[in-house]
């Protein structure tokens, strides 16, 4: 699960996830087989079955949503 920091809002409508935070707003269309459930300040990404495609998309989708949350809270940083 992904924990949302204070001040971050997430919504999912028809496979389009929108994350809003202090640094801006990000929107992304995700694969329709993945289920995203928002429960308070916790976001859970669930897969429909244990097929190879579903398992691969599960990890990708979770990472994409987490990166969106990080992007609207801390923004982009470049380390040397």
mmJSON file of the N, C-alpha and C atoms, coordinates in Angstrom:
{"data_MODEL":{"atom_site":{
"group_PDB":["ATOM","ATOM","ATOM","ATOM","ATOM","ATOM","ATOM","ATOM","ATOM","ATOM","ATOM","ATOM","ATOM","ATOM","ATOM","ATOM","ATOM","ATOM","ATOM","ATOM","ATOM","ATOM","ATOM","ATOM","ATOM","ATOM","ATOM","ATOM","ATOM","ATOM","ATOM","ATOM","ATOM","ATOM","ATOM","ATOM","ATOM","ATOM","ATOM","ATOM","ATOM","ATOM","ATOM","ATOM","ATOM","ATOM","ATOM","ATOM","ATOM","ATOM","ATOM","ATOM","ATOM","ATOM","ATOM","ATOM","ATOM","ATOM","ATOM","ATOM","ATOM","ATOM","ATOM","ATOM","ATOM","ATOM","ATOM","ATOM","ATOM","ATOM","ATOM","ATOM","ATOM","ATOM","ATOM","ATOM","ATOM","ATOM","ATOM","ATOM","ATOM","ATOM","ATOM","ATOM","ATOM","ATOM","ATOM","ATOM","ATOM","ATOM","ATOM","ATOM","ATOM","ATOM","ATOM","ATOM","ATOM","ATOM","ATOM","ATOM","ATOM","ATOM","ATOM","ATOM","ATOM","ATOM","ATOM","ATOM","ATOM","ATOM","ATOM","ATOM","ATOM","ATOM","ATOM","ATOM","ATOM","ATOM","ATOM","ATOM","ATOM","ATOM","ATOM","ATOM","ATOM","ATOM","ATOM","ATOM","ATOM","ATOM","ATOM","ATOM","ATOM","ATOM","ATOM","ATOM","ATOM","ATOM","ATOM","ATOM","ATOM","ATOM","ATOM","ATOM","ATOM","ATOM","ATOM","ATOM","ATOM","ATOM","ATOM","ATOM","ATOM","ATOM","ATOM","ATOM","ATOM","ATOM","ATOM","ATOM","ATOM","ATOM","ATOM","ATOM","ATOM","ATOM","ATOM","ATOM","ATOM","ATOM","ATOM","ATOM","ATOM","ATOM","ATOM","ATOM","ATOM","ATOM","ATOM","ATOM","ATOM","ATOM","ATOM","ATOM","ATOM","ATOM","ATOM","ATOM","ATOM","ATOM","ATOM","ATOM","ATOM","ATOM","ATOM","ATOM","ATOM","ATOM","ATOM","ATOM","ATOM","ATOM","ATOM","ATOM","ATOM","ATOM","ATOM","ATOM","ATOM","ATOM","ATOM","ATOM","ATOM","ATOM","ATOM","ATOM","ATOM","ATOM","ATOM","ATOM","ATOM","ATOM","ATOM","ATOM","ATOM","ATOM","ATOM","ATOM","ATOM","ATOM","ATOM","ATOM","ATOM","ATOM","ATOM","ATOM","ATOM","ATOM","ATOM","ATOM"],
"id":[1,2,3,4,5,6,7,8,9,10,11,12,13,14,15,16,17,18,19,20,21,22,23,24,25,26,27,28,29,30,31,32,33,34,35,36,37,38,39,40,41,42,43,44,45,46,47,48,49,50,51,52,53,54,55,56,57,58,59,60,61,62,63,64,65,66,67,68,69,70,71,72,73,74,75,76,77,78,79,80,81,82,83,84,85,86,87,88,89,90,91,92,93,94,95,96,97,98,99,100,101,102,103,104,105,106,107,108,109,110,111,112,113,114,115,116,117,118,119,120,121,122,123,124,125,126,127,128,129,130,131,132,133,134,135,136,137,138,139,140,141,142,143,144,145,146,147,148,149,150,151,152,153,154,155,156,157,158,159,160,161,162,163,164,165,166,167,168,169,170,171,172,173,174,175,176,177,178,179,180,181,182,183,184,185,186,187,188,189,190,191,192,193,194,195,196,197,198,199,200,201,202,203,204,205,206,207,208,209,210,211,212,213,214,215,216,217,218,219,220,221,222,223,224,225,226,227,228,229,230,231,232,233,234,235,236,237,238,239,240],
"type_symbol":["N","C","C","N","C","C","N","C","C","N","C","C","N","C","C","N","C","C","N","C","C","N","C","C","N","C","C","N","C","C","N","C","C","N","C","C","N","C","C","N","C","C","N","C","C","N","C","C","N","C","C","N","C","C","N","C","C","N","C","C","N","C","C","N","C","C","N","C","C","N","C","C","N","C","C","N","C","C","N","C","C","N","C","C","N","C","C","N","C","C","N","C","C","N","C","C","N","C","C","N","C","C","N","C","C","N","C","C","N","C","C","N","C","C","N","C","C","N","C","C","N","C","C","N","C","C","N","C","C","N","C","C","N","C","C","N","C","C","N","C","C","N","C","C","N","C","C","N","C","C","N","C","C","N","C","C","N","C","C","N","C","C","N","C","C","N","C","C","N","C","C","N","C","C","N","C","C","N","C","C","N","C","C","N","C","C","N","C","C","N","C","C","N","C","C","N","C","C","N","C","C","N","C","C","N","C","C","N","C","C","N","C","C","N","C","C","N","C","C","N","C","C","N","C","C","N","C","C","N","C","C","N","C","C","N","C","C","N","C","C"],
"label_atom_id":["N","CA","C","N","CA","C","N","CA","C","N","CA","C","N","CA","C","N","CA","C","N","CA","C","N","CA","C","N","CA","C","N","CA","C","N","CA","C","N","CA","C","N","CA","C","N","CA","C","N","CA","C","N","CA","C","N","CA","C","N","CA","C","N","CA","C","N","CA","C","N","CA","C","N","CA","C","N","CA","C","N","CA","C","N","CA","C","N","CA","C","N","CA","C","N","CA","C","N","CA","C","N","CA","C","N","CA","C","N","CA","C","N","CA","C","N","CA","C","N","CA","C","N","CA","C","N","CA","C","N","CA","C","N","CA","C","N","CA","C","N","CA","C","N","CA","C","N","CA","C","N","CA","C","N","CA","C","N","CA","C","N","CA","C","N","CA","C","N","CA","C","N","CA","C","N","CA","C","N","CA","C","N","CA","C","N","CA","C","N","CA","C","N","CA","C","N","CA","C","N","CA","C","N","CA","C","N","CA","C","N","CA","C","N","CA","C","N","CA","C","N","CA","C","N","CA","C","N","CA","C","N","CA","C","N","CA","C","N","CA","C","N","CA","C","N","CA","C","N","CA","C","N","CA","C","N","CA","C","N","CA","C","N","CA","C","N","CA","C","N","CA","C","N","CA","C","N","CA","C"],
"label_alt_id":[null,null,null,null,null,null,null,null,null,null,null,null,null,null,null,null,null,null,null,null,null,null,null,null,null,null,null,null,null,null,null,null,null,null,null,null,null,null,null,null,null,null,null,null,null,null,null,null,null,null,null,null,null,null,null,null,null,null,null,null,null,null,null,null,null,null,null,null,null,null,null,null,null,null,null,null,null,null,null,null,null,null,null,null,null,null,null,null,null,null,null,null,null,null,null,null,null,null,null,null,null,null,null,null,null,null,null,null,null,null,null,null,null,null,null,null,null,null,null,null,null,null,null,null,null,null,null,null,null,null,null,null,null,null,null,null,null,null,null,null,null,null,null,null,null,null,null,null,null,null,null,null,null,null,null,null,null,null,null,null,null,null,null,null,null,null,null,null,null,null,null,null,null,null,null,null,null,null,null,null,null,null,null,null,null,null,null,null,null,null,null,null,null,null,null,null,null,null,null,null,null,null,null,null,null,null,null,null,null,null,null,null,null,null,null,null,null,null,null,null,null,null,null,null,null,null,null,null,null,null,null,null,null,null,null,null,null,null,null,null],
"label_comp_id":["UNK","UNK","UNK","UNK","UNK","UNK","UNK","UNK","UNK","UNK","UNK","UNK","UNK","UNK","UNK","UNK","UNK","UNK","UNK","UNK","UNK","UNK","UNK","UNK","UNK","UNK","UNK","UNK","UNK","UNK","UNK","UNK","UNK","UNK","UNK","UNK","UNK","UNK","UNK","UNK","UNK","UNK","UNK","UNK","UNK","UNK","UNK","UNK","UNK","UNK","UNK","UNK","UNK","UNK","UNK","UNK","UNK","UNK","UNK","UNK","UNK","UNK","UNK","UNK","UNK","UNK","UNK","UNK","UNK","UNK","UNK","UNK","UNK","UNK","UNK","UNK","UNK","UNK","UNK","UNK","UNK","UNK","UNK","UNK","UNK","UNK","UNK","UNK","UNK","UNK","UNK","UNK","UNK","UNK","UNK","UNK","UNK","UNK","UNK","UNK","UNK","UNK","UNK","UNK","UNK","UNK","UNK","UNK","UNK","UNK","UNK","UNK","UNK","UNK","UNK","UNK","UNK","UNK","UNK","UNK","UNK","UNK","UNK","UNK","UNK","UNK","UNK","UNK","UNK","UNK","UNK","UNK","UNK","UNK","UNK","UNK","UNK","UNK","UNK","UNK","UNK","UNK","UNK","UNK","UNK","UNK","UNK","UNK","UNK","UNK","UNK","UNK","UNK","UNK","UNK","UNK","UNK","UNK","UNK","UNK","UNK","UNK","UNK","UNK","UNK","UNK","UNK","UNK","UNK","UNK","UNK","UNK","UNK","UNK","UNK","UNK","UNK","UNK","UNK","UNK","UNK","UNK","UNK","UNK","UNK","UNK","UNK","UNK","UNK","UNK","UNK","UNK","UNK","UNK","UNK","UNK","UNK","UNK","UNK","UNK","UNK","UNK","UNK","UNK","UNK","UNK","UNK","UNK","UNK","UNK","UNK","UNK","UNK","UNK","UNK","UNK","UNK","UNK","UNK","UNK","UNK","UNK","UNK","UNK","UNK","UNK","UNK","UNK","UNK","UNK","UNK","UNK","UNK","UNK","UNK","UNK","UNK","UNK","UNK","UNK"],
"label_asym_id":["A","A","A","A","A","A","A","A","A","A","A","A","A","A","A","A","A","A","A","A","A","A","A","A","A","A","A","A","A","A","A","A","A","A","A","A","A","A","A","A","A","A","A","A","A","A","A","A","A","A","A","A","A","A","A","A","A","A","A","A","A","A","A","A","A","A","A","A","A","A","A","A","A","A","A","A","A","A","A","A","A","A","A","A","A","A","A","A","A","A","A","A","A","A","A","A","A","A","A","A","A","A","A","A","A","A","A","A","A","A","A","A","A","A","A","A","A","A","A","A","A","A","A","A","A","A","A","A","A","A","A","A","A","A","A","A","A","A","A","A","A","A","A","A","A","A","A","A","A","A","A","A","A","A","A","A","A","A","A","A","A","A","A","A","A","A","A","A","A","A","A","A","A","A","A","A","A","A","A","A","A","A","A","A","A","A","A","A","A","A","A","A","A","A","A","A","A","A","A","A","A","A","A","A","A","A","A","A","A","A","A","A","A","A","A","A","A","A","A","A","A","A","A","A","A","A","A","A","A","A","A","A","A","A","A","A","A","A","A","A"],
"label_entity_id":["1","1","1","1","1","1","1","1","1","1","1","1","1","1","1","1","1","1","1","1","1","1","1","1","1","1","1","1","1","1","1","1","1","1","1","1","1","1","1","1","1","1","1","1","1","1","1","1","1","1","1","1","1","1","1","1","1","1","1","1","1","1","1","1","1","1","1","1","1","1","1","1","1","1","1","1","1","1","1","1","1","1","1","1","1","1","1","1","1","1","1","1","1","1","1","1","1","1","1","1","1","1","1","1","1","1","1","1","1","1","1","1","1","1","1","1","1","1","1","1","1","1","1","1","1","1","1","1","1","1","1","1","1","1","1","1","1","1","1","1","1","1","1","1","1","1","1","1","1","1","1","1","1","1","1","1","1","1","1","1","1","1","1","1","1","1","1","1","1","1","1","1","1","1","1","1","1","1","1","1","1","1","1","1","1","1","1","1","1","1","1","1","1","1","1","1","1","1","1","1","1","1","1","1","1","1","1","1","1","1","1","1","1","1","1","1","1","1","1","1","1","1","1","1","1","1","1","1","1","1","1","1","1","1","1","1","1","1","1","1"],
"label_seq_id":[1,1,1,2,2,2,3,3,3,4,4,4,5,5,5,6,6,6,7,7,7,8,8,8,9,9,9,10,10,10,11,11,11,12,12,12,13,13,13,14,14,14,15,15,15,16,16,16,17,17,17,18,18,18,19,19,19,20,20,20,21,21,21,22,22,22,23,23,23,24,24,24,25,25,25,26,26,26,27,27,27,28,28,28,29,29,29,30,30,30,31,31,31,32,32,32,33,33,33,34,34,34,35,35,35,36,36,36,37,37,37,38,38,38,39,39,39,40,40,40,41,41,41,42,42,42,43,43,43,44,44,44,45,45,45,46,46,46,47,47,47,48,48,48,49,49,49,50,50,50,51,51,51,52,52,52,53,53,53,54,54,54,55,55,55,56,56,56,57,57,57,58,58,58,59,59,59,60,60,60,61,61,61,62,62,62,63,63,63,64,64,64,65,65,65,66,66,66,67,67,67,68,68,68,69,69,69,70,70,70,71,71,71,72,72,72,73,73,73,74,74,74,75,75,75,76,76,76,77,77,77,78,78,78,79,79,79,80,80,80],
"pdbx_PDB_ins_code":[null,null,null,null,null,null,null,null,null,null,null,null,null,null,null,null,null,null,null,null,null,null,null,null,null,null,null,null,null,null,null,null,null,null,null,null,null,null,null,null,null,null,null,null,null,null,null,null,null,null,null,null,null,null,null,null,null,null,null,null,null,null,null,null,null,null,null,null,null,null,null,null,null,null,null,null,null,null,null,null,null,null,null,null,null,null,null,null,null,null,null,null,null,null,null,null,null,null,null,null,null,null,null,null,null,null,null,null,null,null,null,null,null,null,null,null,null,null,null,null,null,null,null,null,null,null,null,null,null,null,null,null,null,null,null,null,null,null,null,null,null,null,null,null,null,null,null,null,null,null,null,null,null,null,null,null,null,null,null,null,null,null,null,null,null,null,null,null,null,null,null,null,null,null,null,null,null,null,null,null,null,null,null,null,null,null,null,null,null,null,null,null,null,null,null,null,null,null,null,null,null,null,null,null,null,null,null,null,null,null,null,null,null,null,null,null,null,null,null,null,null,null,null,null,null,null,null,null,null,null,null,null,null,null,null,null,null,null,null,null],
"Cartn_x":[0.817,0.0,0.852,0.26,0.925,0.248,1.029,0.49,0.564,-0.568,-0.621,-0.209,0.741,1.109,-0.035,0.036,-0.973,-0.97,-2.134,-2.25,-2.288,-2.274,-2.301,-3.66,-4.272,-5.562,-5.38,-6.051,-5.971,-7.383,-7.625,-8.921,-8.699,-9.617,-9.542,-10.921,-10.999,-12.254,-11.993,-12.622,-12.504,-11.057,-10.225,-8.844,-7.896,-8.393,-7.543,-7.316,-6.06,-5.7,-5.182,-5.704,-5.273,-4.769,-3.569,-2.965,-2.685,-3.202,-2.992,-2.275,-1.297,-0.544,0.005,0.858,1.389,2.251,2.851,3.729,3.018,1.728,1.024,0.044,-0.293,-1.292,-0.767,-0.883,-0.453,-1.613,-1.732,-2.79,-2.173,-2.668,-2.148,-3.253,-3.31,-4.233,-3.529,-4.15,-3.561,-4.278,-3.648,-4.23,-5.568,-6.609,-7.944,-8.11,-7.185,-7.369,-6.949,-6.216,-5.761,-6.836,-7.012,-7.994,-7.261,-7.685,-7.086,-8.147,-7.814,-8.759,-8.145,-8.865,-8.417,-9.238,-8.559,-9.226,-8.583,-9.148,-8.58,-7.245,-6.168,-4.842,-4.002,-4.658,-3.942,-4.499,-3.589,-3.971,-3.473,-4.362,-3.997,-4.224,-3.252,-3.366,-3.559,-4.648,-4.969,-5.016,-4.602,-4.642,-5.786,-6.347,-7.503,-7.159,-5.942,-5.54,-4.022,-3.468,-2.022,-1.363,-1.962,-1.345,-0.078,0.795,2.061,1.833,0.883,0.587,0.075,-0.83,-1.39,-0.329,0.551,1.616,2.568,2.92,3.818,3.181,1.915,1.228,0.991,0.86,0.641,1.822,3.016,4.205,4.408,4.173,4.321,3.324,2.076,1.033,1.3,1.705,2.012,3.161,4.185,5.328,4.948,4.137,3.707,2.9,1.97,1.153,2.017,2.938,3.836,4.699,5.209,6.021,5.205,3.925,3.061,2.904,2.736,2.604,3.892,5.027,6.314,6.483,6.063,6.203,5.424,4.227,3.426,3.775,4.616,5.005,6.426,7.4,8.79,9.277,8.642,9.057,10.266,10.808,11.948,13.23,14.118,15.439,16.479,17.595,18.696,19.878,20.377,21.524,22.758,23.877,25.122,25.764],
"Cartn_y":[-1.211,0.0,1.262,2.326,3.629,4.545,5.154,6.087,7.497,8.194,9.555,10.538,11.43,12.459,13.471,14.266,15.299,16.287,16.687,17.656,17.055,15.729,15.064,14.404,14.673,14.073,13.204,12.062,11.165,10.757,10.682,10.215,9.348,8.406,7.505,7.432,7.805,7.767,7.116,5.975,5.264,4.99,4.599,4.253,5.426,6.641,7.83,8.244,8.24,8.594,10.024,10.807,12.19,12.353,12.892,13.138,14.628,15.261,16.693,16.891,17.796,18.076,19.485,19.822,21.181,21.598,20.658,20.988,20.91,20.569,20.534,19.38,19.07,18.057,17.158,15.836,14.873,13.961,13.626,12.752,11.682,10.449,9.341,8.319,7.784,6.713,5.385,4.538,3.257,2.131,0.973,-0.191,-0.531,-0.791,-0.999,-2.276,-3.23,-4.442,-4.252,-3.187,-2.949,-2.204,-2.588,-1.959,-1.106,0.146,1.055,1.409,1.209,1.487,2.51,3.607,4.655,4.545,4.364,4.244,5.227,6.413,7.449,7.924,7.688,8.121,6.952,5.851,4.681,4.307,4.077,3.657,2.236,1.364,-0.027,-0.329,-0.97,-1.417,-2.926,-3.393,-4.816,-5.362,-6.622,-7.27,-8.28,-8.528,-9.429,-10.91,-11.311,-12.712,-12.792,-13.993,-14.167,-14.497,-14.044,-14.266,-13.429,-13.799,-13.088,-11.619,-11.338,-9.952,-9.163,-9.745,-9.046,-8.776,-9.742,-9.563,-8.456,-8.437,-7.404,-6.02,-5.92,-4.632,-4.163,-5.094,-4.737,-3.935,-4.441,-3.735,-2.407,-2.395,-1.165,-0.108,-0.504,0.442,1.014,0.164,0.638,1.641,1.36,2.263,3.588,3.544,4.773,5.667,5.074,5.861,6.425,5.633,6.12,7.269,7.158,8.227,9.501,9.365,10.537,11.223,10.435,10.989,11.711,11.105,11.739,13.011,12.992,14.155,15.357,15.165,16.31,16.753,15.969,16.373,16.932,16.201,16.667,17.249,16.9,17.425,16.672,17.197,16.58,17.033,16.081,16.416,15.633,16.267,15.631,15.515,14.288,14.104,13.822,14.279,14.15,12.812],
"Cartn_z":[0.0,0.0,0.0,-0.484,-0.558,0.448,1.333,2.313,1.741,1.772,1.256,2.348,2.049,3.021,3.178,4.219,4.442,3.274,2.851,1.769,0.384,0.272,-1.029,-1.217,-2.38,-2.715,-3.945,-3.967,-5.117,-5.498,-6.807,-7.285,-8.517,-8.725,-9.868,-10.501,-11.785,-12.523,-13.874,-14.111,-15.393,-15.787,-14.844,-15.145,-15.208,-14.974,-14.971,-13.519,-13.104,-11.728,-11.713,-10.774,-10.599,-9.176,-9.052,-7.744,-7.645,-6.589,-6.365,-5.041,-5.058,-3.853,-3.878,-2.909,-2.822,-4.018,-4.728,-5.859,-7.207,-7.219,-8.496,-8.599,-9.855,-10.148,-11.262,-11.077,-12.085,-12.441,-13.724,-14.205,-15.082,-14.944,-15.744,-15.969,-17.194,-17.52,-17.274,-16.458,-16.109,-16.841,-16.843,-17.497,-16.827,-17.626,-17.049,-16.226,-16.322,-15.516,-14.067,-13.773,-12.405,-11.615,-10.357,-9.479,-8.451,-8.335,-7.364,-6.337,-5.056,-3.987,-3.043,-2.832,-1.924,-0.654,0.464,1.755,2.718,2.812,3.672,3.122,3.874,3.433,2.934,2.553,2.054,0.685,-0.268,-1.616,-1.815,-2.269,-2.529,-4.003,-4.63,-6.013,-5.978,-6.575,-6.559,-7.975,-8.118,-9.423,-9.448,-10.63,-10.722,-10.549,-10.924,-10.835,-10.751,-10.795,-10.688,-12.02,-13.118,-14.43,-14.536,-15.444,-15.617,-15.951,-16.824,-17.201,-15.998,-15.228,-14.078,-13.012,-12.774,-11.787,-12.228,-13.505,-14.025,-13.933,-14.322,-14.274,-12.843,-11.916,-10.522,-9.983,-10.186,-9.722,-10.433,-11.739,-12.508,-12.055,-11.894,-11.503,-10.122,-9.196,-7.844,-7.865,-8.651,-8.754,-9.401,-10.452,-11.123,-10.186,-9.444,-8.517,-7.401,-6.867,-5.82,-6.334,-7.556,-8.132,-8.332,-8.641,-8.762,-7.409,-6.351,-5.001,-4.605,-4.877,-4.565,-5.391,-6.632,-7.503,-7.042,-6.485,-6.047,-4.631,-3.924,-2.571,-2.527,-3.058,-2.986,-4.292,-5.398,-6.695,-7.231,-8.302,-8.966,-8.316,-8.012,-7.498,-8.299,-8.536,-9.257,-8.328,-8.148,-7.278,-8.128,-7.65,-8.401,-8.22],
"occupancy":[1.0,1.0,1.0,1.0,1.0,1.0,1.0,1.0,1.0,1.0,1.0,1.0,1.0,1.0,1.0,1.0,1.0,1.0,1.0,1.0,1.0,1.0,1.0,1.0,1.0,1.0,1.0,1.0,1.0,1.0,1.0,1.0,1.0,1.0,1.0,1.0,1.0,1.0,1.0,1.0,1.0,1.0,1.0,1.0,1.0,1.0,1.0,1.0,1.0,1.0,1.0,1.0,1.0,1.0,1.0,1.0,1.0,1.0,1.0,1.0,1.0,1.0,1.0,1.0,1.0,1.0,1.0,1.0,1.0,1.0,1.0,1.0,1.0,1.0,1.0,1.0,1.0,1.0,1.0,1.0,1.0,1.0,1.0,1.0,1.0,1.0,1.0,1.0,1.0,1.0,1.0,1.0,1.0,1.0,1.0,1.0,1.0,1.0,1.0,1.0,1.0,1.0,1.0,1.0,1.0,1.0,1.0,1.0,1.0,1.0,1.0,1.0,1.0,1.0,1.0,1.0,1.0,1.0,1.0,1.0,1.0,1.0,1.0,1.0,1.0,1.0,1.0,1.0,1.0,1.0,1.0,1.0,1.0,1.0,1.0,1.0,1.0,1.0,1.0,1.0,1.0,1.0,1.0,1.0,1.0,1.0,1.0,1.0,1.0,1.0,1.0,1.0,1.0,1.0,1.0,1.0,1.0,1.0,1.0,1.0,1.0,1.0,1.0,1.0,1.0,1.0,1.0,1.0,1.0,1.0,1.0,1.0,1.0,1.0,1.0,1.0,1.0,1.0,1.0,1.0,1.0,1.0,1.0,1.0,1.0,1.0,1.0,1.0,1.0,1.0,1.0,1.0,1.0,1.0,1.0,1.0,1.0,1.0,1.0,1.0,1.0,1.0,1.0,1.0,1.0,1.0,1.0,1.0,1.0,1.0,1.0,1.0,1.0,1.0,1.0,1.0,1.0,1.0,1.0,1.0,1.0,1.0,1.0,1.0,1.0,1.0,1.0,1.0,1.0,1.0,1.0,1.0,1.0,1.0,1.0,1.0,1.0,1.0,1.0,1.0],
"B_iso_or_equiv":[0.0,0.0,0.0,0.0,0.0,0.0,0.0,0.0,0.0,0.0,0.0,0.0,0.0,0.0,0.0,0.0,0.0,0.0,0.0,0.0,0.0,0.0,0.0,0.0,0.0,0.0,0.0,0.0,0.0,0.0,0.0,0.0,0.0,0.0,0.0,0.0,0.0,0.0,0.0,0.0,0.0,0.0,0.0,0.0,0.0,0.0,0.0,0.0,0.0,0.0,0.0,0.0,0.0,0.0,0.0,0.0,0.0,0.0,0.0,0.0,0.0,0.0,0.0,0.0,0.0,0.0,0.0,0.0,0.0,0.0,0.0,0.0,0.0,0.0,0.0,0.0,0.0,0.0,0.0,0.0,0.0,0.0,0.0,0.0,0.0,0.0,0.0,0.0,0.0,0.0,0.0,0.0,0.0,0.0,0.0,0.0,0.0,0.0,0.0,0.0,0.0,0.0,0.0,0.0,0.0,0.0,0.0,0.0,0.0,0.0,0.0,0.0,0.0,0.0,0.0,0.0,0.0,0.0,0.0,0.0,0.0,0.0,0.0,0.0,0.0,0.0,0.0,0.0,0.0,0.0,0.0,0.0,0.0,0.0,0.0,0.0,0.0,0.0,0.0,0.0,0.0,0.0,0.0,0.0,0.0,0.0,0.0,0.0,0.0,0.0,0.0,0.0,0.0,0.0,0.0,0.0,0.0,0.0,0.0,0.0,0.0,0.0,0.0,0.0,0.0,0.0,0.0,0.0,0.0,0.0,0.0,0.0,0.0,0.0,0.0,0.0,0.0,0.0,0.0,0.0,0.0,0.0,0.0,0.0,0.0,0.0,0.0,0.0,0.0,0.0,0.0,0.0,0.0,0.0,0.0,0.0,0.0,0.0,0.0,0.0,0.0,0.0,0.0,0.0,0.0,0.0,0.0,0.0,0.0,0.0,0.0,0.0,0.0,0.0,0.0,0.0,0.0,0.0,0.0,0.0,0.0,0.0,0.0,0.0,0.0,0.0,0.0,0.0,0.0,0.0,0.0,0.0,0.0,0.0,0.0,0.0,0.0,0.0,0.0,0.0],
"pdbx_formal_charge":[null,null,null,null,null,null,null,null,null,null,null,null,null,null,null,null,null,null,null,null,null,null,null,null,null,null,null,null,null,null,null,null,null,null,null,null,null,null,null,null,null,null,null,null,null,null,null,null,null,null,null,null,null,null,null,null,null,null,null,null,null,null,null,null,null,null,null,null,null,null,null,null,null,null,null,null,null,null,null,null,null,null,null,null,null,null,null,null,null,null,null,null,null,null,null,null,null,null,null,null,null,null,null,null,null,null,null,null,null,null,null,null,null,null,null,null,null,null,null,null,null,null,null,null,null,null,null,null,null,null,null,null,null,null,null,null,null,null,null,null,null,null,null,null,null,null,null,null,null,null,null,null,null,null,null,null,null,null,null,null,null,null,null,null,null,null,null,null,null,null,null,null,null,null,null,null,null,null,null,null,null,null,null,null,null,null,null,null,null,null,null,null,null,null,null,null,null,null,null,null,null,null,null,null,null,null,null,null,null,null,null,null,null,null,null,null,null,null,null,null,null,null,null,null,null,null,null,null,null,null,null,null,null,null,null,null,null,null,null,null],
"auth_seq_id":[1,1,1,2,2,2,3,3,3,4,4,4,5,5,5,6,6,6,7,7,7,8,8,8,9,9,9,10,10,10,11,11,11,12,12,12,13,13,13,14,14,14,15,15,15,16,16,16,17,17,17,18,18,18,19,19,19,20,20,20,21,21,21,22,22,22,23,23,23,24,24,24,25,25,25,26,26,26,27,27,27,28,28,28,29,29,29,30,30,30,31,31,31,32,32,32,33,33,33,34,34,34,35,35,35,36,36,36,37,37,37,38,38,38,39,39,39,40,40,40,41,41,41,42,42,42,43,43,43,44,44,44,45,45,45,46,46,46,47,47,47,48,48,48,49,49,49,50,50,50,51,51,51,52,52,52,53,53,53,54,54,54,55,55,55,56,56,56,57,57,57,58,58,58,59,59,59,60,60,60,61,61,61,62,62,62,63,63,63,64,64,64,65,65,65,66,66,66,67,67,67,68,68,68,69,69,69,70,70,70,71,71,71,72,72,72,73,73,73,74,74,74,75,75,75,76,76,76,77,77,77,78,78,78,79,79,79,80,80,80],
"auth_comp_id":["UNK","UNK","UNK","UNK","UNK","UNK","UNK","UNK","UNK","UNK","UNK","UNK","UNK","UNK","UNK","UNK","UNK","UNK","UNK","UNK","UNK","UNK","UNK","UNK","UNK","UNK","UNK","UNK","UNK","UNK","UNK","UNK","UNK","UNK","UNK","UNK","UNK","UNK","UNK","UNK","UNK","UNK","UNK","UNK","UNK","UNK","UNK","UNK","UNK","UNK","UNK","UNK","UNK","UNK","UNK","UNK","UNK","UNK","UNK","UNK","UNK","UNK","UNK","UNK","UNK","UNK","UNK","UNK","UNK","UNK","UNK","UNK","UNK","UNK","UNK","UNK","UNK","UNK","UNK","UNK","UNK","UNK","UNK","UNK","UNK","UNK","UNK","UNK","UNK","UNK","UNK","UNK","UNK","UNK","UNK","UNK","UNK","UNK","UNK","UNK","UNK","UNK","UNK","UNK","UNK","UNK","UNK","UNK","UNK","UNK","UNK","UNK","UNK","UNK","UNK","UNK","UNK","UNK","UNK","UNK","UNK","UNK","UNK","UNK","UNK","UNK","UNK","UNK","UNK","UNK","UNK","UNK","UNK","UNK","UNK","UNK","UNK","UNK","UNK","UNK","UNK","UNK","UNK","UNK","UNK","UNK","UNK","UNK","UNK","UNK","UNK","UNK","UNK","UNK","UNK","UNK","UNK","UNK","UNK","UNK","UNK","UNK","UNK","UNK","UNK","UNK","UNK","UNK","UNK","UNK","UNK","UNK","UNK","UNK","UNK","UNK","UNK","UNK","UNK","UNK","UNK","UNK","UNK","UNK","UNK","UNK","UNK","UNK","UNK","UNK","UNK","UNK","UNK","UNK","UNK","UNK","UNK","UNK","UNK","UNK","UNK","UNK","UNK","UNK","UNK","UNK","UNK","UNK","UNK","UNK","UNK","UNK","UNK","UNK","UNK","UNK","UNK","UNK","UNK","UNK","UNK","UNK","UNK","UNK","UNK","UNK","UNK","UNK","UNK","UNK","UNK","UNK","UNK","UNK","UNK","UNK","UNK","UNK","UNK","UNK"],
"auth_asym_id":["A","A","A","A","A","A","A","A","A","A","A","A","A","A","A","A","A","A","A","A","A","A","A","A","A","A","A","A","A","A","A","A","A","A","A","A","A","A","A","A","A","A","A","A","A","A","A","A","A","A","A","A","A","A","A","A","A","A","A","A","A","A","A","A","A","A","A","A","A","A","A","A","A","A","A","A","A","A","A","A","A","A","A","A","A","A","A","A","A","A","A","A","A","A","A","A","A","A","A","A","A","A","A","A","A","A","A","A","A","A","A","A","A","A","A","A","A","A","A","A","A","A","A","A","A","A","A","A","A","A","A","A","A","A","A","A","A","A","A","A","A","A","A","A","A","A","A","A","A","A","A","A","A","A","A","A","A","A","A","A","A","A","A","A","A","A","A","A","A","A","A","A","A","A","A","A","A","A","A","A","A","A","A","A","A","A","A","A","A","A","A","A","A","A","A","A","A","A","A","A","A","A","A","A","A","A","A","A","A","A","A","A","A","A","A","A","A","A","A","A","A","A","A","A","A","A","A","A","A","A","A","A","A","A","A","A","A","A","A","A"],
"auth_atom_id":["N","CA","C","N","CA","C","N","CA","C","N","CA","C","N","CA","C","N","CA","C","N","CA","C","N","CA","C","N","CA","C","N","CA","C","N","CA","C","N","CA","C","N","CA","C","N","CA","C","N","CA","C","N","CA","C","N","CA","C","N","CA","C","N","CA","C","N","CA","C","N","CA","C","N","CA","C","N","CA","C","N","CA","C","N","CA","C","N","CA","C","N","CA","C","N","CA","C","N","CA","C","N","CA","C","N","CA","C","N","CA","C","N","CA","C","N","CA","C","N","CA","C","N","CA","C","N","CA","C","N","CA","C","N","CA","C","N","CA","C","N","CA","C","N","CA","C","N","CA","C","N","CA","C","N","CA","C","N","CA","C","N","CA","C","N","CA","C","N","CA","C","N","CA","C","N","CA","C","N","CA","C","N","CA","C","N","CA","C","N","CA","C","N","CA","C","N","CA","C","N","CA","C","N","CA","C","N","CA","C","N","CA","C","N","CA","C","N","CA","C","N","CA","C","N","CA","C","N","CA","C","N","CA","C","N","CA","C","N","CA","C","N","CA","C","N","CA","C","N","CA","C","N","CA","C","N","CA","C","N","CA","C","N","CA","C","N","CA","C","N","CA","C","N","CA","C","N","CA","C"],
"pdbx_PDB_model_num":[1,1,1,1,1,1,1,1,1,1,1,1,1,1,1,1,1,1,1,1,1,1,1,1,1,1,1,1,1,1,1,1,1,1,1,1,1,1,1,1,1,1,1,1,1,1,1,1,1,1,1,1,1,1,1,1,1,1,1,1,1,1,1,1,1,1,1,1,1,1,1,1,1,1,1,1,1,1,1,1,1,1,1,1,1,1,1,1,1,1,1,1,1,1,1,1,1,1,1,1,1,1,1,1,1,1,1,1,1,1,1,1,1,1,1,1,1,1,1,1,1,1,1,1,1,1,1,1,1,1,1,1,1,1,1,1,1,1,1,1,1,1,1,1,1,1,1,1,1,1,1,1,1,1,1,1,1,1,1,1,1,1,1,1,1,1,1,1,1,1,1,1,1,1,1,1,1,1,1,1,1,1,1,1,1,1,1,1,1,1,1,1,1,1,1,1,1,1,1,1,1,1,1,1,1,1,1,1,1,1,1,1,1,1,1,1,1,1,1,1,1,1,1,1,1,1,1,1,1,1,1,1,1,1,1,1,1,1,1,1]
}}}
